[in-house]
Amino acid sequence: MHGRADHILSLYKEYLDALAEFDRTGVLKIHGKVLYVRKYHENKDKYLEA
């Protein structure tokens, strides 16, 4: 079972890294292509919110 989990994680590592980058930057990019950009808006105090 442990070997199977390692195999799955190695296959999907690029996608997991892309999701981690999306959390940090708000840009989802896979295989060098931008798939989604999180839209931000300002609240009444001029702070950005997701």
Phi and psi restraints in degrees (value plus and minus 20) as a CYANA .aco file:
   2 HIS   PHI     -82.4   -42.4
   2 HIS   PSI     -61.9   -21.9
   3 GLY   PHI     -84.4   -44.4
   3 GLY   PSI     -56.7   -16.7
   4 ARG   PHI     -86.2   -46.2
   4 ARG   PSI     -61.8   -21.8
   5 ALA   PHI     -85.0   -45.0
   5 ALA   PSI     -61.5   -21.5
   6 ASP   PHI     -82.1   -42.1
   6 ASP   PSI     -59.3   -19.3
   7 HIS   PHI     -84.1   -44.1
   7 HIS   PSI     -64.4   -24.4
   8 ILE   PHI     -85.0   -45.0
   8 ILE   PSI     -63.5   -23.5
   9 LEU   PHI     -84.1   -44.1
   9 LEU   PSI     -57.2   -17.2
  10 SER   PHI     -88.9   -48.9
  10 SER   PSI     -54.7   -14.7
  11 LEU   PHI     -87.4   -47.4
  11 LEU   PSI     -58.9   -18.9
  12 TYR   PHI    -122.8   -82.8
  12 TYR   PSI      -7.2    32.8
  13 LYS   PHI     -77.9   -37.9
  13 LYS   PSI     -61.4   -21.4
  14 GLU   PHI     -81.0   -41.0
  14 GLU   PSI     -60.9   -20.9
  15 TYR   PHI     -90.9   -50.9
  15 TYR   PSI     -59.1   -19.1
  16 LEU   PHI     -85.8   -45.8
  16 LEU   PSI     -59.6   -19.6
  17 ASP   PHI     -84.5   -44.5
  17 ASP   PSI     -57.5   -17.5
  18 ALA   PHI     -85.4   -45.4
  18 ALA   PSI     -58.8   -18.8
  19 LEU   PHI     -87.3   -47.3
  19 LEU   PSI     -57.9   -17.9
  20 ALA   PHI     -85.2   -45.2
  20 ALA   PSI     -60.9   -20.9
  21 GLU   PHI     -85.4   -45.4
  21 GLU   PSI     -57.2   -17.2
  22 PHE   PHI     -82.0   -42.0
  22 PHE   PSI     -60.2   -20.2
  23 ASP   PHI     -81.8   -41.8
  23 ASP   PSI     -58.2   -18.2
  24 ARG   PHI     -98.0   -58.0
  24 ARG   PSI     -63.5   -23.5
  25 THR   PHI    -127.5   -87.5
  25 THR   PSI     -43.4    -3.4
  26 GLY   PHI      65.5   105.5
  26 GLY   PSI      -9.8    30.2
  27 VAL   PHI    -141.3  -101.3
  27 VAL   PSI     103.6   143.6
  28 LEU   PHI    -117.9   -77.9
  28 LEU   PSI      93.4   133.4
  29 LYS   PHI    -149.9  -109.9
  29 LYS   PSI     104.0   144.0
  30 ILE   PHI    -149.7  -109.7
  30 ILE   PSI     114.0   154.0
  31 HIS   PHI      36.5    76.5
  31 HIS   PSI      14.1    54.1
  32 GLY   PHI      59.0    99.0
  32 GLY   PSI     -19.3    20.7
  33 LYS   PHI    -127.3   -87.3
  33 LYS   PSI     114.0   154.0
  34 VAL   PHI     -99.8   -59.8
  34 VAL   PSI      99.2   139.2
  35 LEU   PHI    -117.3   -77.3
  35 LEU   PSI     -51.3   -11.3
  36 TYR   PHI    -177.3  -137.3
  36 TYR   PSI     121.6   161.6
  37 VAL   PHI    -144.3  -104.3
  37 VAL   PSI     103.8   143.8
  38 ARG   PHI     -86.7   -46.7
  38 ARG   PSI     112.1   152.1
  39 LYS   PHI    -111.0   -71.0
  39 LYS   PSI     113.3   153.3
  40 TYR   PHI    -129.5   -89.5
  40 TYR   PSI     132.7   172.7
  41 HIS   PHI    -158.0  -118.0
  41 HIS   PSI     137.9   177.9
  42 GLU   PHI    -112.3   -72.3
  42 GLU   PSI     119.1   159.1
  43 ASN   PHI    -107.3   -67.3
  43 ASN   PSI    -195.4  -155.4
  44 LYS   PHI     -84.9   -44.9
  44 LYS   PSI     -40.5    -0.5
  45 ASP   PHI    -114.3   -74.3
  45 ASP   PSI      -8.4    31.6
  46 LYS   PHI      47.7    87.7
  46 LYS   PSI       7.2    47.2
  47 TYR   PHI    -119.7   -79.7
  47 TYR   PSI     126.2   166.2
  48 LEU   PHI     -99.3   -59.3
  48 LEU   PSI     117.6   157.6
  49 GLU   PHI    -150.1  -110.1
  49 GLU   PSI     131.0   171.0
